[in-house]
Amino acid sequence: MSKWCKEYVESFPPNVETLQKEINLFIESHDAKMEKEKQQMMDMDGIPDEEGWITVTASGKYKGAPRVEEVEPKRIEEKNKKNKKLKRKQLIFQDFFNLFTANLMVQIIFMKWSTKLAVLGRGVVN
C-alpha cells in the first residue's frame, strides 16, 4: 500500500521552482544545440564534401530586401505607377468603346432617317 501511495504522490507535478529549473535547463541546452548546428552549417557553406558535392544551406550570401523605411516608399511608388498605367489603359479602352458606340448610334440614326426619307419619296443624299 505504501508503494502505491508513494507513486500517487510522485505522479503530481513538482513544485514551481523545480519545474522552472528544468524548463530553463532544457531551453539552454536546446539553444546551445541549435547554435552549434547553425555554426556547423555556416562552416560547411560552399565547401565540397569528399565526393565533391556542395551542401546547400538556408543561410545564403544574398538576403531579400528588408521592408524598412527606405524600401517601403519605393514599393508603394511602384504600386502607384502600376495602378496609374492600368487606369490609363482602362480610360483608353473606355474612350474607344464610347467612340465606337457613338459611331454605331450615328449609323443607326442615319439608317432610320434614310428609310423614312425613302418612304416619303425624297431619296437619300450621298
C-alpha beads as a LAMMPS data file, in Angstrom:
LAMMPS data file: protein, C-alpha beads

126 atoms
125 bonds

1 atom types
1 bond types

-500.0 500.0 xlo xhi
-500.0 500.0 ylo yhi
-500.0 500.0 zlo zhi

Masses

1 110.0

Atoms # bond

1 1 1 0.000 0.000 0.000
2 1 1 2.811 2.428 0.806
3 1 1 4.284 1.740 -2.653
4 1 1 1.071 2.903 -4.300
5 1 1 0.805 5.941 -2.067
6 1 1 4.383 6.896 -2.973
7 1 1 3.633 6.518 -6.729
8 1 1 0.485 8.588 -6.273
9 1 1 2.339 11.429 -4.578
10 1 1 5.133 11.307 -7.194
11 1 1 2.604 11.411 -10.048
12 1 1 1.734 15.035 -9.221
13 1 1 3.755 17.717 -10.923
14 1 1 6.757 19.063 -8.999
15 1 1 6.724 22.445 -7.356
16 1 1 7.056 25.577 -9.452
17 1 1 10.740 26.234 -8.679
18 1 1 11.854 22.734 -9.684
19 1 1 9.737 22.844 -12.817
20 1 1 11.151 26.279 -13.765
21 1 1 14.719 24.995 -13.284
22 1 1 14.044 22.017 -15.549
23 1 1 12.491 24.253 -18.204
24 1 1 15.415 26.698 -18.117
25 1 1 17.921 23.839 -18.347
26 1 1 16.099 22.368 -21.354
27 1 1 15.866 25.732 -23.132
28 1 1 19.564 26.471 -22.553
29 1 1 20.630 23.076 -23.856
30 1 1 18.302 23.418 -26.865
31 1 1 19.620 26.916 -27.682
32 1 1 23.219 25.687 -27.408
33 1 1 22.426 22.743 -29.694
34 1 1 20.755 24.987 -32.286
35 1 1 23.670 27.461 -32.188
36 1 1 26.128 24.600 -32.682
37 1 1 24.144 23.283 -35.688
38 1 1 23.943 26.763 -37.163
39 1 1 27.692 27.235 -36.783
40 1 1 28.310 23.854 -38.450
41 1 1 26.099 24.839 -41.385
42 1 1 27.888 28.174 -41.719
43 1 1 31.263 26.390 -41.682
44 1 1 30.114 23.940 -44.388
45 1 1 28.698 26.670 -46.640
46 1 1 30.388 26.450 -50.037
47 1 1 32.839 23.706 -49.077
48 1 1 32.567 20.494 -51.108
49 1 1 32.493 17.172 -49.252
50 1 1 34.679 14.116 -50.029
51 1 1 32.645 13.349 -53.182
52 1 1 32.717 16.917 -54.448
53 1 1 29.123 17.849 -53.604
54 1 1 28.384 21.229 -52.055
55 1 1 25.791 21.319 -49.297
56 1 1 23.142 23.965 -49.857
57 1 1 22.199 25.779 -46.665
58 1 1 19.334 28.078 -45.796
59 1 1 21.670 30.939 -44.945
60 1 1 22.978 32.255 -48.215
61 1 1 25.056 35.248 -49.136
62 1 1 22.144 37.214 -50.578
63 1 1 19.199 38.006 -48.394
64 1 1 15.925 39.522 -49.538
65 1 1 15.441 43.246 -49.169
66 1 1 14.037 44.114 -45.755
67 1 1 10.913 46.203 -45.545
68 1 1 12.248 49.229 -43.779
69 1 1 11.591 52.910 -44.092
70 1 1 13.811 53.175 -47.184
71 1 1 12.248 50.285 -49.108
72 1 1 8.581 50.754 -48.256
73 1 1 8.077 54.121 -50.059
74 1 1 9.691 52.722 -53.221
75 1 1 7.378 49.712 -53.145
76 1 1 4.346 51.951 -52.695
77 1 1 5.541 54.254 -55.508
78 1 1 5.939 51.297 -57.899
79 1 1 2.475 50.083 -56.981
80 1 1 1.023 53.535 -57.669
81 1 1 2.773 53.650 -61.067
82 1 1 1.258 50.298 -61.999
83 1 1 -2.168 51.494 -60.883
84 1 1 -1.804 54.691 -62.969
85 1 1 -0.818 52.679 -66.049
86 1 1 -3.769 50.337 -65.523
87 1 1 -6.171 53.272 -65.115
88 1 1 -4.744 54.873 -68.265
89 1 1 -5.293 51.673 -70.250
90 1 1 -8.838 51.390 -68.908
91 1 1 -9.503 55.011 -69.832
92 1 1 -8.180 54.483 -73.378
93 1 1 -10.363 51.415 -73.785
94 1 1 -13.350 53.305 -72.391
95 1 1 -12.763 56.184 -74.839
96 1 1 -12.509 53.745 -77.742
97 1 1 -15.664 51.958 -76.637
98 1 1 -17.567 55.241 -76.285
99 1 1 -16.392 56.409 -79.700
100 1 1 -17.351 53.086 -81.270
101 1 1 -20.829 53.071 -79.707
102 1 1 -21.370 56.728 -80.676
103 1 1 -20.395 55.947 -84.268
104 1 1 -22.720 52.950 -84.232
105 1 1 -25.572 55.086 -82.903
106 1 1 -24.985 57.661 -85.666
107 1 1 -25.130 54.892 -88.267
108 1 1 -28.372 53.544 -86.785
109 1 1 -29.969 57.012 -86.745
110 1 1 -28.804 57.646 -90.319
111 1 1 -30.342 54.348 -91.428
112 1 1 -33.652 55.187 -89.737
113 1 1 -33.824 58.652 -91.331
114 1 1 -32.792 57.369 -94.717
115 1 1 -35.580 54.755 -94.654
116 1 1 -38.088 57.422 -93.590
117 1 1 -36.937 59.744 -96.366
118 1 1 -37.121 56.909 -98.876
119 1 1 -40.687 56.198 -97.777
120 1 1 -41.596 59.857 -98.174
121 1 1 -40.030 59.782 -101.650
122 1 1 -37.327 62.334 -101.081
123 1 1 -34.415 59.916 -101.629
124 1 1 -31.120 59.647 -99.867
125 1 1 -28.399 62.229 -100.243
126 1 1 -24.943 60.725 -100.648

Bonds

1 1 1 2
2 1 2 3
3 1 3 4
4 1 4 5
5 1 5 6
6 1 6 7
7 1 7 8
8 1 8 9
9 1 9 10
10 1 10 11
11 1 11 12
12 1 12 13
13 1 13 14
14 1 14 15
15 1 15 16
16 1 16 17
17 1 17 18
18 1 18 19
19 1 19 20
20 1 20 21
21 1 21 22
22 1 22 23
23 1 23 24
24 1 24 25
25 1 25 26
26 1 26 27
27 1 27 28
28 1 28 29
29 1 29 30
30 1 30 31
31 1 31 32
32 1 32 33
33 1 33 34
34 1 34 35
35 1 35 36
36 1 36 37
37 1 37 38
38 1 38 39
39 1 39 40
40 1 40 41
41 1 41 42
42 1 42 43
43 1 43 44
44 1 44 45
45 1 45 46
46 1 46 47
47 1 47 48
48 1 48 49
49 1 49 50
50 1 50 51
51 1 51 52
52 1 52 53
53 1 53 54
54 1 54 55
55 1 55 56
56 1 56 57
57 1 57 58
58 1 58 59
59 1 59 60
60 1 60 61
61 1 61 62
62 1 62 63
63 1 63 64
64 1 64 65
65 1 65 66
66 1 66 67
67 1 67 68
68 1 68 69
69 1 69 70
70 1 70 71
71 1 71 72
72 1 72 73
73 1 73 74
74 1 74 75
75 1 75 76
76 1 76 77
77 1 77 78
78 1 78 79
79 1 79 80
80 1 80 81
81 1 81 82
82 1 82 83
83 1 83 84
84 1 84 85
85 1 85 86
86 1 86 87
87 1 87 88
88 1 88 89
89 1 89 90
90 1 90 91
91 1 91 92
92 1 92 93
93 1 93 94
94 1 94 95
95 1 95 96
96 1 96 97
97 1 97 98
98 1 98 99
99 1 99 100
100 1 100 101
101 1 101 102
102 1 102 103
103 1 103 104
104 1 104 105
105 1 105 106
106 1 106 107
107 1 107 108
108 1 108 109
109 1 109 110
110 1 110 111
111 1 111 112
112 1 112 113
113 1 113 114
114 1 114 115
115 1 115 116
116 1 116 117
117 1 117 118
118 1 118 119
119 1 119 120
120 1 120 121
121 1 121 122
122 1 122 123
123 1 123 124
124 1 124 125
125 1 125 126
